[in-house]
Amino acid sequence: MKTQQIWKYGFLVVMVLGSVLTACTKYDTPMEVEEEGKTASRASIEKYVLWINLDGAGGGDLAKNAFPENGTIKGMLPHSRYSWNGMEAEHVEGENYASTAENAIASASMLTGNIPLRHGMSDNTYQSEQVFDPDFDESLKAYPGFFQYITDYNKSMKTLAITPWKTLNDKLLDEASVTFTSTSDEETLNKALQNIDEENNRVIYLSFRSVLDAAVSGGGWNTGNTAYVEAMSKMDDYIGQLLDAVRARPNYYYEDWLVVVTSNHGGTANGTYGGMSLEERSMFGIFYYDHFTQPKEMNPGVVEDVLCFDRSFYGTVIDSITRTPDLKDIATMRQIYSPDSLDGGMTVEFIMAARPSNSHSYVPWNQDGINILSKGNWYVKLDHTYTSGAASFFGQSDGTMSQNGAANFLNPMVHTLTSTMKLYNSEAYIEKKEETGNEYDKDGNYVGGDQWGNITPPYTRYISKRRGKLALYNYYDGIKKTASATVIEKEVDKESRSFIDNFNLEINGGMRNSCRYILEIRIWNKEFAPEEVVSYSNKLKLTASDPNYKHLIGYWQFYKGDNGQYIQDDSIVVNQIKTVKKRFVKSRTIGADGKEVVEYEYRDIPTEGIRLRKKIIGADGRSYYTNIKKEEGDILRYMTMPNTLYQTMLADGRMMESVLPVPAVLEWMGVPFPTETTRDQKFKTSKLDGVASSYEAESKKVVWRGMFLGDYTKDLEWRDYDK
């Protein structure tokens, strides 16, 4: 082995010297001419992946500081996209939940690229739990290990998996060309080194368990566990040997290797793991390529204690929480959230992350259009027939209501749906309408009197109306959903009373059979400019110091909070805006020109919260909703999740998650991201939870979002430029 390593280092020195001698000359050798000392041509450049998983190595400062300061891992970072503060995908802990040695749920999430609620695997059988729901007409879904996608793309591409977990190899990694169950990490290393030397596997997955064993037996995941630190140092040496073997390959100059180093979960200070604490979900990810020129540490942070709307809590409504004898005041409160002002503007923001249903699909129930937030004369809608979200004010939209390909809210990332409206050039006027009594037909022809011979003569009715133009736009994650650069004008001409909206502001109960995390709902009394939409689709937990905070008329944060800051008595989501100025009509007169003249006054009106309701099925089988009562044992579930707001990821990168390595590997290898169809081929959505496909109006095509690696096109062209 030592002789082999000496040969490797000697070859590496020669290769480096050769690079130095040619560094000042642009590489322009004809593609068909082979260079001295190299056995391949530029035309045969291929991509490779070496994925090294350190089972249970954790993340954060614990993992970061355990690696030697001058070791292999720290030396890789200047050419890496990486995140120390990653998170294992969430799962539900049941009463009988017990983590397996290899933590099957964590392994399944990482190797399928899906969260547990989607892949459905909960133990080391790696069998997906299938739940039959007669009320749900989506077909049951199954999600394989990532080698399946590579095989489907190119059956001739050689791949290799070496892990110490036999069932994992047999059930989830079986589509690799070769799988090998090792008896020790030393055997895993030696088998991999031999393979790198002698074989040409394009994708290699390796799993090492020494760190996990050291954390469990040596005193837990903490800085005082010297066995953990020593195991991490040994892994650093192993990774160095693997990199040396890769670089010593005869054709290495013509091979682009992506080296991925991950952990799949962490653990507690006392040595337990497999639960949902942040310590147990802690992980890291490093994606290394020799020629990455823009290294980046990614850490946009997490969103803590977000309320989960499971199937028990999907009937929520803003109603009169504080009962008053004056029903007129209740109606006035409801009018706060209505665009009932002349020349008025309004913006509605809905920030939400989706979770799959019992069938492992993100499409809830029947795909009919679902108004997720609505009033009498406006609504924000999820239209799952076309997988698009949009809004309507006064029956008008911007034409994106049935936009194919826009898979909004159909993956676990956090998304923002924003709708803006502006009513302008409006005027109130009086319409004179000639009405007939019941003795005249619609054309005014006399048809006789009633049984007593009475005849009702025609009369003139005066109708108070309003007309104007409506500018309306819908945005998805800050991106306008229509390519039109001009203002979309919709004519509005309705009775004045149509603008006074006394309906409840309601979160519709149509999202059945799904879990949703609603982070925030915000309603502003102004139209947002496009740049403001982008900015606020990226912000959570606004404070009074925000320059536009004064324009908020409704702000509900669906977090646990402290001391009832957000949720009171487990039943009411508090409106952070306590009072709102409401315009009232002081007087109405008709001018000499026949137009209505209105005088207004403003009053401070108290706002209300959102009352959470629980679904109850009665003895007759019919369902209804009742208020959640803490004393009856109702339990609200909360989740901490990575901040995956799209605009945040563009600015700060994407935090490592266990669902991200698979799409990164497929992207690197040029394997198309797998999609699945739902409901009679109605639409496609991503089969991987780490990435999302959405429609962008300007390019008029579906684009993929959420990739961890970013744009590395130029880095792949390093052979064509001076170094």
Stockholm file with secondary structure:
# STOCKHOLM 1.0

chainA/1-723         MKTQQIWKYGFLVVMVLGSVLTACTKYDTPMEVEEEGKTASRASIEKYVLWINLDGAGGGDLAKNAFPENGTIKGMLPHSRYSWNGMEAEHVEGENYASTAENAIASASMLTGNIPLRHGMSDNTYQSEQVFDPDFDESLKAYPGFFQYITDYNKSMKTLAITPWKTLNDKLLDEASVTFTSTSDEETLNKALQNIDEENNRVIYLSFRSVLDAAVSGGGWNTGNTAYVEAMSKMDDYIGQLLDAVRARPNYYYEDWLVVVTSNHGGTANGTYGGMSLEERSMFGIFYYDHFTQPKEMNPGVVEDVLCFDRSFYGTVIDSITRTPDLKDIATMRQIYSPDSLDGGMTVEFIMAARPSNSHSYVPWNQDGINILSKGNWYVKLDHTYTSGAASFFGQSDGTMSQNGAANFLNPMVHTLTSTMKLYNSEAYIEKKEETGNEYDKDGNYVGGDQWGNITPPYTRYISKRRGKLALYNYYDGIKKTASATVIEKEVDKESRSFIDNFNLEINGGMRNSCRYILEIRIWNKEFAPEEVVSYSNKLKLTASDPNYKHLIGYWQFYKGDNGQYIQDDSIVVNQIKTVKKRFVKSRTIGADGKEVVEYEYRDIPTEGIRLRKKIIGADGRSYYTNIKKEEGDILRYMTMPNTLYQTMLADGRMMESVLPVPAVLEWMGVPFPTETTRDQKFKTSKLDGVASSYEAESKKVVWRGMFLGDYTKDLEWRDYDK
#=GR chainA/1-723 SS CHHHHHHHHHHHHHHHHHHHHTTTSCCCCCTTSCCTTCCSCGGGCEEEEEEEEETTCCCHHHHHHHSCTTSHHHHHGGGEEEEEEEECCCCCCCTTCCCCTTCHHHHHHHHHTSCHHHHCBCSTTCCBCCCCCTTCCSCCCCCCCTHHHHHHHCTTCCEEEEESCHHHHHHTSTTSSEEEECSSHHHHHHHHHHHHHHCCCSEEEEEECHHHHHHHHHTSSSTTCHHHHHHHHHHHHHHHHHHHHHHTSTTGGGEEEEEEEEECCCCCTTSCCSSSSHHHHEEEEEEECTTCSSCEECCCCEEEEEEEECTTSCCEEECCSSCCSCHHHHHHHHHTTSCCSTTCEEEEEEEEEEECCTTSCSSCTTCCEEEEEECSSEEEEEETTTTEEEEEETTBCCSCTTCTTCCTTCSSSEEEEEEEEEEEEEEEEEEEEEECCTTBCTTCCBCCCCTTCCCCCCEEEEEEEEEEEEEEEEEETTEESSCCCSCCEEEEEEEGGGGCCCSCEEECTTCTTCEEEEEEEEEESSCCCHHHHHHHTTCCSCCTTSTTGGGEEEEEECBCCSTTSSEETTTEECBSCCEEEEEEEEEEEECTTSCEEEEEEEEEEECCCEECEEEEECTTSCEEEEECCGGGTCCCCEEEEECCCHHHHHHHCCCCBTTSHHHHHHHHHTCCCCEEEETTTTEEEESSTTCEEEEETTTTEEEEECCSSCCCTGGGGGGGSCC
#=GC SS_cons         CHHHHHHHHHHHHHHHHHHHHTTTSCCCCCTTSCCTTCCSCGGGCEEEEEEEEETTCCCHHHHHHHSCTTSHHHHHGGGEEEEEEEECCCCCCCTTCCCCTTCHHHHHHHHHTSCHHHHCBCSTTCCBCCCCCTTCCSCCCCCCCTHHHHHHHCTTCCEEEEESCHHHHHHTSTTSSEEEECSSHHHHHHHHHHHHHHCCCSEEEEEECHHHHHHHHHTSSSTTCHHHHHHHHHHHHHHHHHHHHHHTSTTGGGEEEEEEEEECCCCCTTSCCSSSSHHHHEEEEEEECTTCSSCEECCCCEEEEEEEECTTSCCEEECCSSCCSCHHHHHHHHHTTSCCSTTCEEEEEEEEEEECCTTSCSSCTTCCEEEEEECSSEEEEEETTTTEEEEEETTBCCSCTTCTTCCTTCSSSEEEEEEEEEEEEEEEEEEEEEECCTTBCTTCCBCCCCTTCCCCCCEEEEEEEEEEEEEEEEEETTEESSCCCSCCEEEEEEEGGGGCCCSCEEECTTCTTCEEEEEEEEEESSCCCHHHHHHHTTCCSCCTTSTTGGGEEEEEECBCCSTTSSEETTTEECBSCCEEEEEEEEEEEECTTSCEEEEEEEEEEECCCEECEEEEECTTSCEEEEECCGGGTCCCCEEEEECCCHHHHHHHCCCCBTTSHHHHHHHHHTCCCCEEEETTTTEEEESSTTCEEEEETTTTEEEEECCSSCCCTGGGGGGGSCC
//
